[in-house]
Amino acid sequence: MAAKPQESVRANAGLGADVPAVRCVGLAKRFGATVAVREASFEVGRGALMALLGPSGGGKTTLLRMIAGFESPDEGSIEIDGRTMVNGRTPVPPEQRRVGMVFQDFALFPHLSVRDNVAFGAPKGPDRDERVASVLLLVGLESSGERMPHQLSGGEQQRVALARALAPRPAVVLLDEPFSNLDAALRARVRDEVRQILRAADTAAVFVTHDQDEAFGLADQVGILLDNTVVQVGTPEDVYLHPASLDVARFLGEANVLDGVASAGSVVCELGTLAIGGDAGLTGPVKVAVRPETLRLHPEDGPSVTAEVVGREFHGIYKLVTLRLPSGTTLSAVMGLHVPATVGESVQVGVNSFVSAFPA
């Protein structure tokens, strides 16, 4: 299935490009004594795909529901395509927000055909049939309009749900854990299909997930939610290579953490003197985060230290090597299949990239 690039459903095309599709400022929500979201702020550019990535219970779905209008924030403001939805006043109801919603379980009407499910989301009027046909074409289901939901695969049901959300030409589409109900074999393919469809529709989208691969593989921008607030927003590369805190670094993958002392854009630690990525102004004691994939064995040049190989796991396309430094500190290193590493041997270990450092 390939999305048809000529289709465009961007709304309010007359607005300036600097007006974001969604702007949230200082959002907070409590349920009794439980803080679901606190002081969350972020923007989604028009036509951009944004992932809200965080652990379960971190406030992702609550944020999505506040944008949709299903929950009202206790504090903060929400704008959609330049219109204020809530800001200390009576909030705009969901049906007037021009938001399309794709639910985690798709929420298709089992007694309605594919065409009628999509038509349910399209505005009434003489152009309704044409609009339904257009979005079915966009999602590659133009020949499946008379089929029933139970006759579709999980990926096809996902596309019907997306077509229904796109039918009213929303300013933004919201997707709640959109791939969680698909088996592993389907996820990567459906994720690619959804990305193509949203790109062709030229519609902004926000989706929530706890899966880093999904967020990085689909989104232009990733908002990291930790401790029920948005702690960093950036491209997938930016948040991974330049985490805003040690907690973000650990959340986004395995990180070897060492003590060090920073000055003049570098840090001295047990692995030697290493370049710091990002904040070159750090000075004094720091915690150093070194990604396993940046460690190299048997370096031919550059600084290196001696370590002992104490573990080795084969993972098909790579191997995971555990190293012990003279201090007793252990490190994880991701190696290519043909890099020699025998348990019990001493090897030279270097770092082939900059590292992240944070005040200790």
N, C-alpha and C positions, 0 to 999 in steps of 0.2 A: 504494500500500500504506500503510495506517495501522495503527499498533499499537493494540491494544485496552487502554484504560487501566484496565479492571477487573482485569487480571491482575497479581498481585504474587507475587514469589518471594523476598522478603527473608527471609533466614534469621536464626535467633536473635533474633526480634523482642522477646524479653524483655530483651535487653541494653539498658543505658542508651544514650541518644542520644549521649552523650559518648564512647562506646567506638568508635574508628575501625574501619572495615572492614579497613584495612591500616595498620600502623605499622612503619616501617623506621628503625633507628637505627645509624649508624656503619658501614654496610655497606662491605666492601672485598673485592675479588676480583682475584687475579693469575693469569695463565697463564704460568708460567715467569718471565721477566724483564719481561713485559708487564703493566702495570697496566690492568685493564679498568674497575674501579670503585674509587673511594677515598672513604672517609668520607662516604657518601651517607645522608642522613636526610630523611624526609618522611612525611606521613600522608595517608590518603585517607578522607574521611568516609563514613559509611554512606549508600548511595544516590547518592553523588557520582561524577561522571565526571572522571577526571584524565588529562591528557596528559603524557608525559615527552618533551620536545622537545629535540633536540640534533643535532649533526652526525653523519654516519656515522662509526662507530668510537668514539663518545663514551661507550659503556657502557650505552645504553638497553636493548638486548635482553638483555644480561647481567643487568641489574637485574630485568627481567621474569622471566627464567629462575630467578633466585634466589627470587623470591616464589613461583613455581610449584613450586619444589623440584627442578627439573632441574639446578641448580647449587647447590653449598653455598658460602656466603661464607667467606672466610678470617677475617673479623672482623665483629662486629656482630650485631644481633638482628632478627628478623622476627616480628611478631604479626599474625594474621588473625582478625578478629572476637573479639579479646580472648584468643585462645589463642596461646601461644608456639610458633612453628614451629622456630626455631633460635636458640640463644643459648649457644654454646660447648659444647652437648651434641650427641648424635646427632640429626640433624634429622628432623622428621616427614616421611615419604615423601609424594610428590606426590598419591597417591590418597587420602590421609587429610587433605588440606588444605582441602577444599571450595573448590577453585579451578576455574573454567572457563577453557579456553584456546582462543582462535581464532588459528590459525597464519596466517602470511603467505600461504601457498599454499592455505589452507582445509583441506587434508589430509582431504578427504572420501574414503570408501571407494568406489572406482569400481564395484565389483561389487554394492553394496548400494543399495537404493532410498532415497529421501529419508526415508521413515518409519523404515527400519532404521538409517540413519545417525544419526538423532536418538535412536532407541531405544538405540543403543550407549552413549550418554552417560547415559541414565536409569537409576536404580536398579531392580534386579529386584524383582518383587512384583506383587500384584494390581492396584495402581494405575498400573502402568507404561504401559499403553495410554492411559489417561486423561491421564497426564502428557505423553506424546508428542503427543496431539491438542491439548492445551492450548498447548504451546509452538509447534506448527505454526500454530495460530490466532494466536498472539501475533505471529509474524513474517509473517503474511499468506500462508502456503503450505498452508492447510488442505486445498486441493483438489489438491495436488501430491504427496501422500505416496507414490504408486506410481511416480512418475517416477524416472529414473536421473540421476546427477549430470551426465553428458554432455549431457543434454537440457535443461539449465538455462542461463540466462544467468549472466554473472559476478556480477551483483548478487543473483540468486537463490541461487547457490552460497554467497555471503557470508552470506545469511540462514539457510541450512541450517546452516552452521558455527556461527553464533551460537545457533541453536535447540539444537544439540547441546551447546554449552557451558552453556546455561541449564537444560537438562533436569534435572540433579541438584540444582537449587536451590543454586547456589554462593553463598558469601559475597562473592566478587569474581570478575569476569570479566576476563581479561587478553587483550589484542589486540596482536599483533605486526605493525606496519606494515599495518593492516587494509585499506587501500585501494590499496596499491602495485601490485597485479595488475589493477586496473581501469583502463580507458581514461579519458581526461580527461572525456569526455562523461558517464560514469557516476558519477564520483567524488562530485560534489556531491549527486546524488540519493541514492546509497547511504549517504552520510554522514548525510543527514537521516533516512533510514529507520533506520539503526543507532541514532541518538540517540533517536528515538521509541520504539524497542523497549526500549532500556535504561531509559529513563524509565518506561515502562509496567511493566517488570519490577521496578523499584525496587531494582535491584542495583547495587552499586558496580562501577566498571570502571576499569581502568588500560590505556591504550594508548600505544604508542611510535610516534613519527613524527619525520621530519626536516622535515616540511612545516608551516610556520607557519600557513597557512590552515586546514589540517585541525585542528591543535591549537586554534586560536582559535575555529573554527566549531563544534567538538564539545564541548569540555571546560568544566567549571565551574572547575577549577583546572589550572594549567600549572606543571610542574616543569622548569626550565631546566637542562640538563646541559651544562657546559663543562669541559674539562680533566678529564673522567671523574668528575665529581662534581656533585651538585645544588647549584647556586649561588643559586637563587631559586625560591620557590614563591608563587604568587598567582593571582588571577583573570587572565584574558587582558588585561583593561583595565589592571590594576595592573602587571603585568610589562612591558607595552608603554609605559605612561605614566610609570612610576616604576622604570626598570631599576636593578638593584642595583650595576651597574658599567658602565664604558664598554664592556667586552667584551660584556656582555648587550645594551646598546643597539645595538651594531653587528650583533650576531647577529640581532636581531629586526627588522631592516630598515635601510634606508639612513639614516645620520645624518651631518649636517654637523657637523664638530668644529672648534671655535674655542678659542683661549686666552682666559682671562678672569680676573678677580679678584672673589671672592665676599665679601659681607658683608651681614648683616642681612636675609637672605632674598632677596637679588637678586645679580645678577652684571653686571659691566661688561665688555663685549667689543666687538668691531668692529661688531656690530649694535645697539649702544646698551646701555642699562640694562634688563635683563630679569628677570622673576620666576623664581625657582627652585622647581620642584615637588619635594616630598619633604623632604629634609634641609635645613631652613632654617638650621641651625647652622654650615654651612660658612663658613670664612673663609680668605682668602689665595688663592694661585694655584690655578686649577682648569682642567679641560677641560670645555667646554660642548658638549653634544649637542643639536642643533636638527633636528627632523624636517622633511623636505621639505614635508610637508603643512601645517606651521604657518607657513611663510613666505607672505607676501602681497605682491603688487605693487600700486602706486598706492594705498597706504592713505590714507583720508580723515582719520584721526585716529591718535593714538599716535605714538611715536618711530619714525623711519625713517632710512635711510641711502641714499646713491646707489650704484647698481651698474650694470654694463653687461650687457646680454643677449648672451651669446656662443654660445648653443645653444638649439635648440627641437625637441622630438620630439613628434609627434602619436600618441596611444595610444588613440584612439577615444573613451573616456569621460573622458579627462583629457589634459593635455599636460605634458610634463616640460621645464622651462626651466632652462638652466644660466646662472648669474650669476657675474660676476667683480667682487669688491670692490676698492676702491682699492689695497689691499695686494697684490693679485694672487691672493688666496684665492678659489677657486671654490666655489659652492654649488649644490645641486640643489633645485629648488622644483617642487612639484606644483600645477598651476593648473587651474582650470575652463576649459572650451573657449572661453568668450567673454571671458576676461581677455586684453587685448591685450599681446603680447610679440613685438617684432620684433628679429631679430638685428641688433646694432650700435647699438641705441638705449640711452639712459640712462634708468633707472627708479628710483623710490623703493621700497625694500624694508623691510618691517616684519615683526614676529613677532606672531601672533594668539593665542599660548598661552604657558604657562610652558615652561621648558626644563629639561633635566637637567644637573646639574653634578657633577663628581667631582674629588677631590684630584689635583692635577697631580703 
